[in-house]
Amino acid sequence: MAAAVAPPSRFEVVHVLAPAPGVAIAHLRRQALDGTGFSEMALYTLVERHGRWWLAAAQNTPIATPPAA
């Protein structure tokens, strides 16, 4: 994974769902602040174990045209 880190970005929580105790599903949007960066949508599944939250699954999808602000 030789890709550079993401450029400066604006993050937005689109939706969060808690289908069961200790489980959260989050839909996020990351929009690059400059025209040369890439933006993406993300879907994360988090689980809580012993008082800590862990990332259990993730899906990140680049978007070609950033959403309107």
PQR file with spaces between the fields and no chain letter, atoms N, CA, C, O and H, PARSE charges and radii, in Angstrom:
ATOM       1  N    MET     1       0.856   -1.174    0.000 -0.4000 1.5000
ATOM       2  CA   MET     1       0.000    0.000    0.000 -0.0000 2.0000
ATOM       3  C    MET     1       0.899    1.233    0.000  0.5500 1.7000
ATOM       4  O    MET     1       1.143    1.832    1.048 -0.5500 1.4000
ATOM       5  N    ALA     2       1.377    1.599   -1.150 -0.4000 1.5000
ATOM       6  CA   ALA     2       2.309    2.717   -1.263 -0.0000 2.0000
ATOM       7  C    ALA     2       1.604    4.047   -1.469  0.5500 1.7000
ATOM       8  O    ALA     2       2.270    5.054   -1.710 -0.5500 1.4000
ATOM       9  H    ALA     2       1.179    1.113   -2.002  0.4000 1.0000
ATOM      10  N    ALA     3       0.283    4.086   -1.383 -0.4000 1.5000
ATOM      11  CA   ALA     3      -0.458    5.327   -1.608 -0.0000 2.0000
ATOM      12  C    ALA     3      -0.159    6.332   -0.502  0.5500 1.7000
ATOM      13  O    ALA     3       0.092    5.958    0.644 -0.5500 1.4000
ATOM      14  H    ALA     3      -0.258    3.268   -1.187  0.4000 1.0000
ATOM      15  N    ALA     4      -0.189    7.599   -0.860 -0.4000 1.5000
ATOM      16  CA   ALA     4       0.022    8.662    0.117 -0.0000 2.0000
ATOM      17  C    ALA     4      -1.202    8.762    1.037  0.5500 1.7000
ATOM      18  O    ALA     4      -2.269    8.232    0.730 -0.5500 1.4000
ATOM      19  H    ALA     4      -0.392    7.902   -1.791  0.4000 1.0000
ATOM      20  N    VAL     5      -1.026    9.442    2.153 -0.4000 1.5000
ATOM      21  CA   VAL     5      -2.146    9.634    3.071 -0.0000 2.0000
ATOM      22  C    VAL     5      -3.171   10.557    2.446  0.5500 1.7000
ATOM      23  O    VAL     5      -2.872   11.281    1.497 -0.5500 1.4000
ATOM      24  H    VAL     5      -0.158    9.873    2.402  0.4000 1.0000
ATOM      25  N    ALA     6      -4.386   10.529    2.983 -0.4000 1.5000
ATOM      26  CA   ALA     6      -5.463   11.361    2.447 -0.0000 2.0000
ATOM      27  C    ALA     6      -5.135   12.841    2.630  0.5500 1.7000
ATOM      28  O    ALA     6      -4.487   13.215    3.607 -0.5500 1.4000
ATOM      29  H    ALA     6      -4.629    9.941    3.754  0.4000 1.0000
ATOM      30  N    PRO     7      -5.575   13.679    1.700 -0.5600 1.5000
ATOM      31  CA   PRO     7      -5.331   15.116    1.801  0.2800 2.0000
ATOM      32  C    PRO     7      -6.212   15.716    2.905  0.5500 1.7000
ATOM      33  O    PRO     7      -7.083   15.031    3.441 -0.5500 1.4000
ATOM      34  N    PRO     8      -5.988   16.998    3.247 -0.5600 1.5000
ATOM      35  CA   PRO     8      -6.888   17.648    4.200  0.2800 2.0000
ATOM      36  C    PRO     8      -8.334   17.477    3.722  0.5500 1.7000
ATOM      37  O    PRO     8      -8.635   17.664    2.543 -0.5500 1.4000
ATOM      38  N    SER     9      -9.215   17.121    4.650 -0.4000 1.5000
ATOM      39  CA   SER     9     -10.574   16.735    4.267 -0.0000 2.0000
ATOM      40  C    SER     9     -11.607   17.226    5.273  0.5500 1.7000
ATOM      41  O    SER     9     -11.284   17.584    6.405 -0.5500 1.4000
ATOM      42  H    SER     9      -8.970   16.969    5.607  0.4000 1.0000
ATOM      43  N    ARG    10     -12.857   17.230    4.824 -0.4000 1.5000
ATOM      44  CA   ARG    10     -14.001   17.497    5.695 -0.0000 2.0000
ATOM      45  C    ARG    10     -14.730   16.179    5.849  0.5500 1.7000
ATOM      46  O    ARG    10     -15.056   15.527    4.858 -0.5500 1.4000
ATOM      47  H    ARG    10     -13.119   16.939    3.904  0.4000 1.0000
ATOM      48  N    PHE    11     -14.991   15.779    7.096 -0.4000 1.5000
ATOM      49  CA   PHE    11     -15.682   14.525    7.377 -0.0000 2.0000
ATOM      50  C    PHE    11     -17.117   14.810    7.794  0.5500 1.7000
ATOM      51  O    PHE    11     -17.384   15.778    8.507 -0.5500 1.4000
ATOM      52  H    PHE    11     -14.726   16.309    7.901  0.4000 1.0000
ATOM      53  N    GLU    12     -18.028   13.972    7.351 -0.4000 1.5000
ATOM      54  CA   GLU    12     -19.443   14.109    7.706 -0.0000 2.0000
ATOM      55  C    GLU    12     -19.988   12.735    8.093  0.5500 1.7000
ATOM      56  O    GLU    12     -19.824   11.759    7.361 -0.5500 1.4000
ATOM      57  H    GLU    12     -17.811   13.186    6.772  0.4000 1.0000
ATOM      58  N    VAL    13     -20.636   12.677    9.253 -0.4000 1.5000
ATOM      59  CA   VAL    13     -21.339   11.459    9.647 -0.0000 2.0000
ATOM      60  C    VAL    13     -22.705   11.516    8.963  0.5500 1.7000
ATOM      61  O    VAL    13     -23.538   12.357    9.300 -0.5500 1.4000
ATOM      62  H    VAL    13     -20.769   13.470    9.848  0.4000 1.0000
ATOM      63  N    VAL    14     -22.930   10.624    8.007 -0.4000 1.5000
ATOM      64  CA   VAL    14     -24.178   10.600    7.257 -0.0000 2.0000
ATOM      65  C    VAL    14     -25.280    9.926    8.071  0.5500 1.7000
ATOM      66  O    VAL    14     -26.403   10.425    8.141 -0.5500 1.4000
ATOM      67  H    VAL    14     -22.253    9.940    7.733  0.4000 1.0000
ATOM      68  N    HIS    15     -24.950    8.784    8.687 -0.4000 1.5000
ATOM      69  CA   HIS    15     -25.952    8.036    9.455 -0.0000 2.0000
ATOM      70  C    HIS    15     -25.240    7.037   10.358  0.5500 1.7000
ATOM      71  O    HIS    15     -24.219    6.458    9.988 -0.5500 1.4000
ATOM      72  H    HIS    15     -24.038    8.379    8.630  0.4000 1.0000
ATOM      73  N    VAL    16     -25.799    6.846   11.547 -0.4000 1.5000
ATOM      74  CA   VAL    16     -25.288    5.824   12.466 -0.0000 2.0000
ATOM      75  C    VAL    16     -26.473    4.993   12.936  0.5500 1.7000
ATOM      76  O    VAL    16     -27.525    5.528   13.287 -0.5500 1.4000
ATOM      77  H    VAL    16     -26.629    7.316   11.848  0.4000 1.0000
ATOM      78  N    LEU    17     -26.291    3.702   12.938 -0.4000 1.5000
ATOM      79  CA   LEU    17     -27.321    2.753   13.358 -0.0000 2.0000
ATOM      80  C    LEU    17     -26.736    1.861   14.436  0.5500 1.7000
ATOM      81  O    LEU    17     -25.602    1.400   14.316 -0.5500 1.4000
ATOM      82  H    LEU    17     -25.437    3.267   12.653  0.4000 1.0000
ATOM      83  N    ALA    18     -27.519    1.611   15.511 -0.4000 1.5000
ATOM      84  CA   ALA    18     -27.092    0.700   16.576 -0.0000 2.0000
ATOM      85  C    ALA    18     -28.070   -0.471   16.608  0.5500 1.7000
ATOM      86  O    ALA    18     -29.045   -0.438   17.357 -0.5500 1.4000
ATOM      87  H    ALA    18     -28.440    1.986   15.609  0.4000 1.0000
ATOM      88  N    PRO    19     -27.818   -1.518   15.794 -0.5600 1.5000
ATOM      89  CA   PRO    19     -28.773   -2.621   15.683  0.2800 2.0000
ATOM      90  C    PRO    19     -28.832   -3.522   16.911  0.5500 1.7000
ATOM      91  O    PRO    19     -29.792   -4.275   17.073 -0.5500 1.4000
ATOM      92  N    ALA    20     -27.821   -3.460   17.779 -0.4000 1.5000
ATOM      93  CA   ALA    20     -27.785   -4.286   18.987 -0.0000 2.0000
ATOM      94  C    ALA    20     -26.834   -3.625   19.980  0.5500 1.7000
ATOM      95  O    ALA    20     -25.980   -2.837   19.574 -0.5500 1.4000
ATOM      96  H    ALA    20     -27.041   -2.848   17.647  0.4000 1.0000
ATOM      97  N    PRO    21     -26.962   -3.928   21.269 -0.5600 1.5000
ATOM      98  CA   PRO    21     -26.024   -3.369   22.239  0.2800 2.0000
ATOM      99  C    PRO    21     -24.584   -3.744   21.868  0.5500 1.7000
ATOM     100  O    PRO    21     -24.288   -4.900   21.565 -0.5500 1.4000
ATOM     101  N    GLY    22     -23.702   -2.745   21.898 -0.4000 1.5000
ATOM     102  CA   GLY    22     -22.299   -3.005   21.597 -0.0000 2.0000
ATOM     103  C    GLY    22     -21.978   -3.120   20.127  0.5500 1.7000
ATOM     104  O    GLY    22     -20.881   -3.549   19.771 -0.5500 1.4000
ATOM     105  H    GLY    22     -23.943   -1.806   22.143  0.4000 1.0000
ATOM     106  N    VAL    23     -22.919   -2.743   19.251 -0.4000 1.5000
ATOM     107  CA   VAL    23     -22.691   -2.786   17.798 -0.0000 2.0000
ATOM     108  C    VAL    23     -23.133   -1.451   17.202  0.5500 1.7000
ATOM     109  O    VAL    23     -24.222   -0.966   17.505 -0.5500 1.4000
ATOM     110  H    VAL    23     -23.810   -2.394   19.540  0.4000 1.0000
ATOM     111  N    ALA    24     -22.293   -0.858   16.357 -0.4000 1.5000
ATOM     112  CA   ALA    24     -22.647    0.380   15.666 -0.0000 2.0000
ATOM     113  C    ALA    24     -22.224    0.263   14.207  0.5500 1.7000
ATOM     114  O    ALA    24     -21.153   -0.254   13.890 -0.5500 1.4000
ATOM     115  H    ALA    24     -21.408   -1.252   16.110  0.4000 1.0000
ATOM     116  N    ILE    25     -23.086    0.752   13.335 -0.4000 1.5000
ATOM     117  CA   ILE    25     -22.784    0.802   11.905 -0.0000 2.0000
ATOM     118  C    ILE    25     -22.828    2.279   11.512  0.5500 1.7000
ATOM     119  O    ILE    25     -23.841    2.950   11.709 -0.5500 1.4000
ATOM     120  H    ILE    25     -23.956    1.172   13.593  0.4000 1.0000
ATOM     121  N    ALA    26     -21.731    2.775   10.959 -0.4000 1.5000
ATOM     122  CA   ALA    26     -21.608    4.194   10.641 -0.0000 2.0000
ATOM     123  C    ALA    26     -21.350    4.385    9.148  0.5500 1.7000
ATOM     124  O    ALA    26     -20.501    3.720    8.554 -0.5500 1.4000
ATOM     125  H    ALA    26     -20.908    2.230   10.799  0.4000 1.0000
ATOM     126  N    HIS    27     -22.110    5.315    8.560 -0.4000 1.5000
ATOM     127  CA   HIS    27     -21.937    5.700    7.157 -0.0000 2.0000
ATOM     128  C    HIS    27     -21.310    7.093    7.180  0.5500 1.7000
ATOM     129  O    HIS    27     -21.915    8.034    7.695 -0.5500 1.4000
ATOM     130  H    HIS    27     -22.799    5.854    9.043  0.4000 1.0000
ATOM     131  N    LEU    28     -20.102    7.233    6.625 -0.4000 1.5000
ATOM     132  CA   LEU    28     -19.354    8.485    6.662 -0.0000 2.0000
ATOM     133  C    LEU    28     -19.024    8.965    5.264  0.5500 1.7000
ATOM     134  O    LEU    28     -18.946    8.182    4.317 -0.5500 1.4000
ATOM     135  H    LEU    28     -19.611    6.469    6.207  0.4000 1.0000
ATOM     136  N    ARG    29     -18.832   10.275    5.155 -0.4000 1.5000
ATOM     137  CA   ARG    29     -18.399   10.875    3.893 -0.0000 2.0000
ATOM     138  C    ARG    29     -17.131   11.681    4.184  0.5500 1.7000
ATOM     139  O    ARG    29     -17.076   12.435    5.156 -0.5500 1.4000
ATOM     140  H    ARG    29     -18.896   10.911    5.924  0.4000 1.0000
ATOM     141  N    ARG    30     -16.129   11.517    3.346 -0.4000 1.5000
ATOM     142  CA   ARG    30     -14.916   12.332    3.436 -0.0000 2.0000
ATOM     143  C    ARG    30     -14.762   13.090    2.138  0.5500 1.7000
ATOM     144  O    ARG    30     -14.674   12.493    1.065 -0.5500 1.4000
ATOM     145  H    ARG    30     -16.174   10.905    2.557  0.4000 1.0000
ATOM     146  N    GLN    31     -14.729   14.432    2.237 -0.4000 1.5000
ATOM     147  CA   GLN    31     -14.584   15.265    1.053 -0.0000 2.0000
ATOM     148  C    GLN    31     -13.253   15.995    1.121  0.5500 1.7000
ATOM     149  O    GLN    31     -12.991   16.732    2.071 -0.5500 1.4000
ATOM     150  H    GLN    31     -14.801   14.917    3.109  0.4000 1.0000
ATOM     151  N    ALA    32     -12.413   15.790    0.113 -0.4000 1.5000
ATOM     152  CA   ALA    32     -11.114   16.466    0.050 -0.0000 2.0000
ATOM     153  C    ALA    32     -11.345   17.969   -0.056  0.5500 1.7000
ATOM     154  O    ALA    32     -12.250   18.419   -0.759 -0.5500 1.4000
ATOM     155  H    ALA    32     -12.626   15.191   -0.659  0.4000 1.0000
ATOM     156  N    LEU    33     -10.517   18.742    0.650 -0.4000 1.5000
ATOM     157  CA   LEU    33     -10.673   20.198    0.646 -0.0000 2.0000
ATOM     158  C    LEU    33      -9.997   20.855   -0.545  0.5500 1.7000
ATOM     159  O    LEU    33     -10.292   22.012   -0.846 -0.5500 1.4000
ATOM     160  H    LEU    33      -9.783   18.377    1.221  0.4000 1.0000
ATOM     161  N    ASP    34      -9.106   20.161   -1.228 -0.4000 1.5000
ATOM     162  CA   ASP    34      -8.493   20.722   -2.429 -0.0000 2.0000
ATOM     163  C    ASP    34      -8.937   19.926   -3.655  0.5500 1.7000
ATOM     164  O    ASP    34      -9.397   18.790   -3.534 -0.5500 1.4000
ATOM     165  H    ASP    34      -8.866   19.221   -0.983  0.4000 1.0000
ATOM     166  N    GLY    35      -8.799   20.513   -4.801 -0.4000 1.5000
ATOM     167  CA   GLY    35      -9.256   19.878   -6.028 -0.0000 2.0000
ATOM     168  C    GLY    35      -8.415   18.711   -6.509  0.5500 1.7000
ATOM     169  O    GLY    35      -8.830   17.988   -7.415 -0.5500 1.4000
ATOM     170  H    GLY    35      -8.425   21.435   -4.900  0.4000 1.0000
ATOM     171  N    THR    36      -7.245   18.509   -5.925 -0.4000 1.5000
ATOM     172  CA   THR    36      -6.372   17.444   -6.384 -0.0000 2.0000
ATOM     173  C    THR    36      -6.549   16.157   -5.588  0.5500 1.7000
ATOM     174  O    THR    36      -6.075   15.100   -6.004 -0.5500 1.4000
ATOM     175  H    THR    36      -6.907   19.096   -5.189  0.4000 1.0000
ATOM     176  N    GLY    37      -7.225   16.237   -4.452 -0.4000 1.5000
ATOM     177  CA   GLY    37      -7.404   15.060   -3.601 -0.0000 2.0000
ATOM     178  C    GLY    37      -8.582   14.205   -4.038  0.5500 1.7000
ATOM     179  O    GLY    37      -9.313   14.563   -4.961 -0.5500 1.4000
ATOM     180  H    GLY    37      -7.610   17.095   -4.114  0.4000 1.0000
ATOM     181  N    PHE    38      -8.758   13.087   -3.376 -0.4000 1.5000
ATOM     182  CA   PHE    38      -9.883   12.213   -3.676 -0.0000 2.0000
ATOM     183  C    PHE    38     -10.851   12.230   -2.499  0.5500 1.7000
ATOM     184  O    PHE    38     -10.444   12.457   -1.360 -0.5500 1.4000
ATOM     185  H    PHE    38      -8.164   12.796   -2.626  0.4000 1.0000
ATOM     186  N    SER    39     -12.112   11.993   -2.768 -0.4000 1.5000
ATOM     187  CA   SER    39     -13.142   11.923   -1.738 -0.0000 2.0000
ATOM     188  C    SER    39     -13.676   10.497   -1.722  0.5500 1.7000
ATOM     189  O    SER    39     -13.486    9.738   -2.672 -0.5500 1.4000
ATOM     190  H    SER    39     -12.443   11.808   -3.694  0.4000 1.0000
ATOM     191  N    GLU    40     -14.346   10.146   -0.628 -0.4000 1.5000
ATOM     192  CA   GLU    40     -14.855    8.778   -0.530 -0.0000 2.0000
ATOM     193  C    GLU    40     -16.032    8.688    0.425  0.5500 1.7000
ATOM     194  O    GLU    40     -16.252    9.564    1.262 -0.5500 1.4000
ATOM     195  H    GLU    40     -14.501   10.763    0.143  0.4000 1.0000
ATOM     196  N    MET    41     -16.785    7.596    0.275 -0.4000 1.5000
ATOM     197  CA   MET    41     -17.838    7.212    1.203 -0.0000 2.0000
ATOM     198  C    MET    41     -17.304    6.002    1.957  0.5500 1.7000
ATOM     199  O    MET    41     -16.533    5.213    1.410 -0.5500 1.4000
ATOM     200  H    MET    41     -16.606    6.885   -0.405  0.4000 1.0000
ATOM     201  N    ALA    42     -17.717    5.856    3.218 -0.4000 1.5000
ATOM     202  CA   ALA    42     -17.236    4.728    4.011 -0.0000 2.0000
ATOM     203  C    ALA    42     -18.380    4.153    4.837  0.5500 1.7000
ATOM     204  O    ALA    42     -19.260    4.881    5.297 -0.5500 1.4000
ATOM     205  H    ALA    42     -18.343    6.497    3.662  0.4000 1.0000
ATOM     206  N    LEU    43     -18.352    2.859    5.013 -0.4000 1.5000
ATOM     207  CA   LEU    43     -19.300    2.159    5.863 -0.0000 2.0000
ATOM     208  C    LEU    43     -18.478    1.334    6.841  0.5500 1.7000
ATOM     209  O    LEU    43     -17.735    0.440    6.436 -0.5500 1.4000
ATOM     210  H    LEU    43     -17.637    2.268    4.640  0.4000 1.0000
ATOM     211  N    TYR    44     -18.614    1.636    8.134 -0.4000 1.5000
ATOM     212  CA   TYR    44     -17.825    0.967    9.175 -0.0000 2.0000
ATOM     213  C    TYR    44     -18.743    0.225   10.133  0.5500 1.7000
ATOM     214  O    TYR    44     -19.802    0.728   10.509 -0.5500 1.4000
ATOM     215  H    TYR    44     -19.218    2.362    8.463  0.4000 1.0000
ATOM     216  N    THR    45     -18.339   -0.954   10.517 -0.4000 1.5000
ATOM     217  CA   THR    45     -19.014   -1.716   11.568 -0.0000 2.0000
ATOM     218  C    THR    45     -18.085   -1.755   12.768  0.5500 1.7000
ATOM     219  O    THR    45     -16.943   -2.202   12.665 -0.5500 1.4000
ATOM     220  H    THR    45     -17.479   -1.363   10.211  0.4000 1.0000
ATOM     221  N    LEU    46     -18.579   -1.284   13.908 -0.4000 1.5000
ATOM     222  CA   LEU    46     -17.793   -1.235   15.142 -0.0000 2.0000
ATOM     223  C    LEU    46     -18.457   -2.109   16.198  0.5500 1.7000
ATOM     224  O    LEU    46     -19.682   -2.190   16.280 -0.5500 1.4000
ATOM     225  H    LEU    46     -19.507   -0.921   13.992  0.4000 1.0000
ATOM     226  N    VAL    47     -17.622   -2.760   17.003 -0.4000 1.5000
ATOM     227  CA   VAL    47     -18.134   -3.571   18.108 -0.0000 2.0000
ATOM     228  C    VAL    47     -17.415   -3.159   19.391  0.5500 1.7000
ATOM     229  O    VAL    47     -16.232   -2.818   19.375 -0.5500 1.4000
ATOM     230  H    VAL    47     -16.626   -2.695   16.936  0.4000 1.0000
ATOM     231  N    GLU    48     -18.152   -3.196   20.500 -0.4000 1.5000
ATOM     232  CA   GLU    48     -17.592   -2.833   21.796 -0.0000 2.0000
ATOM     233  C    GLU    48     -17.282   -4.089   22.574  0.5500 1.7000
ATOM     234  O    GLU    48     -18.129   -4.969   22.728 -0.5500 1.4000
ATOM     235  H    GLU    48     -19.113   -3.473   20.513  0.4000 1.0000
ATOM     236  N    ARG    49     -16.064   -4.161   23.061 -0.4000 1.5000
ATOM     237  CA   ARG    49     -15.621   -5.297   23.860 -0.0000 2.0000
ATOM     238  C    ARG    49     -14.818   -4.774   25.038  0.5500 1.7000
ATOM     239  O    ARG    49     -13.809   -4.094   24.854 -0.5500 1.4000
ATOM     240  H    ARG    49     -15.376   -3.446   22.936  0.4000 1.0000
ATOM     241  N    HIS    50     -15.262   -5.090   26.244 -0.4000 1.5000
ATOM     242  CA   HIS    50     -14.552   -4.726   27.468 -0.0000 2.0000
ATOM     243  C    HIS    50     -14.272   -3.223   27.542  0.5500 1.7000
ATOM     244  O    HIS    50     -13.185   -2.804   27.941 -0.5500 1.4000
ATOM     245  H    HIS    50     -16.082   -5.643   26.393  0.4000 1.0000
ATOM     246  N    GLY    51     -15.278   -2.406   27.148 -0.4000 1.5000
ATOM     247  CA   GLY    51     -15.163   -0.959   27.266 -0.0000 2.0000
ATOM     248  C    GLY    51     -14.411   -0.260   26.150  0.5500 1.7000
ATOM     249  O    GLY    51     -14.212    0.953   26.219 -0.5500 1.4000
ATOM     250  H    GLY    51     -16.161   -2.746   26.824  0.4000 1.0000
ATOM     251  N    ARG    52     -13.985   -0.987   25.122 -0.4000 1.5000
ATOM     252  CA   ARG    52     -13.278   -0.384   23.983 -0.0000 2.0000
ATOM     253  C    ARG    52     -14.009   -0.711   22.696  0.5500 1.7000
ATOM     254  O    ARG    52     -14.563   -1.800   22.546 -0.5500 1.4000
ATOM     255  H    ARG    52     -14.146   -1.972   25.067  0.4000 1.0000
ATOM     256  N    TRP    53     -14.008    0.235   21.768 -0.4000 1.5000
ATOM     257  CA   TRP    53     -14.640    0.032   20.462 -0.0000 2.0000
ATOM     258  C    TRP    53     -13.593   -0.408   19.456  0.5500 1.7000
ATOM     259  O    TRP    53     -12.495    0.146   19.398 -0.5500 1.4000
ATOM     260  H    TRP    53     -13.558    1.120   21.890  0.4000 1.0000
ATOM     261  N    TRP    54     -13.948   -1.417   18.661 -0.4000 1.5000
ATOM     262  CA   TRP    54     -13.047   -1.991   17.665 -0.0000 2.0000
ATOM     263  C    TRP    54     -13.705   -1.954   16.290  0.5500 1.7000
ATOM     264  O    TRP    54     -14.915   -2.141   16.164 -0.5500 1.4000
ATOM     265  H    TRP    54     -14.840   -1.867   18.709  0.4000 1.0000
ATOM     266  N    LEU    55     -12.905   -1.712   15.277 -0.4000 1.5000
ATOM     267  CA   LEU    55     -13.377   -1.761   13.900 -0.0000 2.0000
ATOM     268  C    LEU    55     -13.456   -3.223   13.477  0.5500 1.7000
ATOM     269  O    LEU    55     -12.441   -3.918   13.433 -0.5500 1.4000
ATOM     270  H    LEU    55     -11.922   -1.559   15.380  0.4000 1.0000
ATOM     271  N    ALA    56     -14.662   -3.687   13.168 -0.4000 1.5000
ATOM     272  CA   ALA    56     -14.858   -5.088   12.797 -0.0000 2.0000
ATOM     273  C    ALA    56     -14.906   -5.276   11.282  0.5500 1.7000
ATOM     274  O    ALA    56     -14.516   -6.328   10.777 -0.5500 1.4000
ATOM     275  H    ALA    56     -15.486   -3.123   13.204  0.4000 1.0000
ATOM     276  N    ALA    57     -15.380   -4.267   10.558 -0.4000 1.5000
ATOM     277  CA   ALA    57     -15.459   -4.359    9.093 -0.0000 2.0000
ATOM     278  C    ALA    57     -15.485   -2.944    8.524  0.5500 1.7000
ATOM     279  O    ALA    57     -15.962   -2.013    9.173 -0.5500 1.4000
ATOM     280  H    ALA    57     -15.697   -3.412   10.968  0.4000 1.0000
ATOM     281  N    ALA    58     -14.968   -2.791    7.305 -0.4000 1.5000
ATOM     282  CA   ALA    58     -14.937   -1.471    6.668 -0.0000 2.0000
ATOM     283  C    ALA    58     -15.060   -1.617    5.161  0.5500 1.7000
ATOM     284  O    ALA    58     -14.557   -2.567    4.561 -0.5500 1.4000
ATOM     285  H    ALA    58     -14.581   -3.548    6.777  0.4000 1.0000
ATOM     286  N    GLN    59     -15.745   -0.647    4.571 -0.4000 1.5000
ATOM     287  CA   GLN    59     -15.846   -0.571    3.109 -0.0000 2.0000
ATOM     288  C    GLN    59     -15.681    0.897    2.740  0.5500 1.7000
ATOM     289  O    GLN    59     -16.517    1.724    3.105 -0.5500 1.4000
ATOM     290  H    GLN    59     -16.153    0.124    5.059  0.4000 1.0000
ATOM     291  N    ASN    60     -14.612    1.229    2.021 -0.4000 1.5000
ATOM     292  CA   ASN    60     -14.377    2.590    1.565 -0.0000 2.0000
ATOM     293  C    ASN    60     -14.501    2.610    0.054  0.5500 1.7000
ATOM     294  O    ASN    60     -13.910    1.779   -0.636 -0.5500 1.4000
ATOM     295  H    ASN    60     -13.933    0.557    1.725  0.4000 1.0000
ATOM     296  N    THR    61     -15.278    3.571   -0.465 -0.4000 1.5000
ATOM     297  CA   THR    61     -15.519    3.674   -1.887 -0.0000 2.0000
ATOM     298  C    THR    61     -15.196    5.078   -2.377  0.5500 1.7000
ATOM     299  O    THR    61     -15.857    6.027   -1.955 -0.5500 1.4000
ATOM     300  H    THR    61     -15.758    4.246    0.096  0.4000 1.0000
ATOM     301  N    PRO    62     -14.207    5.251   -3.250 -0.5600 1.5000
ATOM     302  CA   PRO    62     -13.913    6.576   -3.795  0.2800 2.0000
ATOM     303  C    PRO    62     -15.108    7.106   -4.583  0.5500 1.7000
ATOM     304  O    PRO    62     -15.839    6.345   -5.216 -0.5500 1.4000
ATOM     305  N    ILE    63     -15.292    8.428   -4.530 -0.4000 1.5000
ATOM     306  CA   ILE    63     -16.333    9.055   -5.340 -0.0000 2.0000
ATOM     307  C    ILE    63     -15.674   10.005   -6.317  0.5500 1.7000
ATOM     308  O    ILE    63     -14.776   10.763   -5.951 -0.5500 1.4000
ATOM     309  H    ILE    63     -14.698    9.047   -4.016  0.4000 1.0000
ATOM     310  N    ALA    64     -16.121    9.962   -7.559 -0.4000 1.5000
ATOM     311  CA   ALA    64     -15.481   10.725   -8.620 -0.0000 2.0000
ATOM     312  C    ALA    64     -15.789   12.218   -8.505  0.5500 1.7000
ATOM     313  O    ALA    64     -14.900   13.045   -8.705 -0.5500 1.4000
ATOM     314  H    ALA    64     -16.851    9.346   -7.857  0.4000 1.0000
ATOM     315  N    THR    65     -17.019   12.570   -8.190 -0.4000 1.5000
ATOM     316  CA   THR    65     -17.419   13.972   -8.082 -0.0000 2.0000
ATOM     317  C    THR    65     -17.782   14.254   -6.642  0.5500 1.7000
ATOM     318  O    THR    65     -18.713   13.636   -6.128 -0.5500 1.4000
ATOM     319  H    THR    65     -17.741   11.898   -8.027  0.4000 1.0000
ATOM     320  N    PRO    66     -17.087   15.165   -5.960 -0.5600 1.5000
ATOM     321  CA   PRO    66     -17.423   15.451   -4.570  0.2800 2.0000
ATOM     322  C    PRO    66     -18.853   15.963   -4.438  0.5500 1.7000
ATOM     323  O    PRO    66     -19.319   16.690   -5.315 -0.5500 1.4000
ATOM     324  N    PRO    67     -19.562   15.606   -3.368 -0.5600 1.5000
ATOM     325  CA   PRO    67     -20.922   16.092   -3.174  0.2800 2.0000
ATOM     326  C    PRO    67     -20.924   17.609   -2.933  0.5500 1.7000
ATOM     327  O    PRO    67     -19.942   18.174   -2.451 -0.5500 1.4000
ATOM     328  N    ALA    68     -22.030   18.247   -3.273 -0.4000 1.5000
ATOM     329  CA   ALA    68     -22.150   19.687   -3.062 -0.0000 2.0000
ATOM     330  C    ALA    68     -22.141   19.987   -1.574  0.5500 1.7000
ATOM     331  O    ALA    68     -22.703   19.239   -0.774 -0.5500 1.4000
ATOM     332  H    ALA    68     -22.828   17.788   -3.665  0.4000 1.0000
ATOM     333  N    ALA    69     -21.501   21.080   -1.214 -0.4000 1.5000
ATOM     334  CA   ALA    69     -21.382   21.449    0.222 -0.0000 2.0000
ATOM     335  C    ALA    69     -22.681   21.918    0.804  0.5500 1.7000
ATOM     336  O    ALA    69     -22.740   22.259    1.986 -0.5500 1.4000
ATOM     337  H    ALA    69     -21.044   21.688   -1.864  0.4000 1.0000
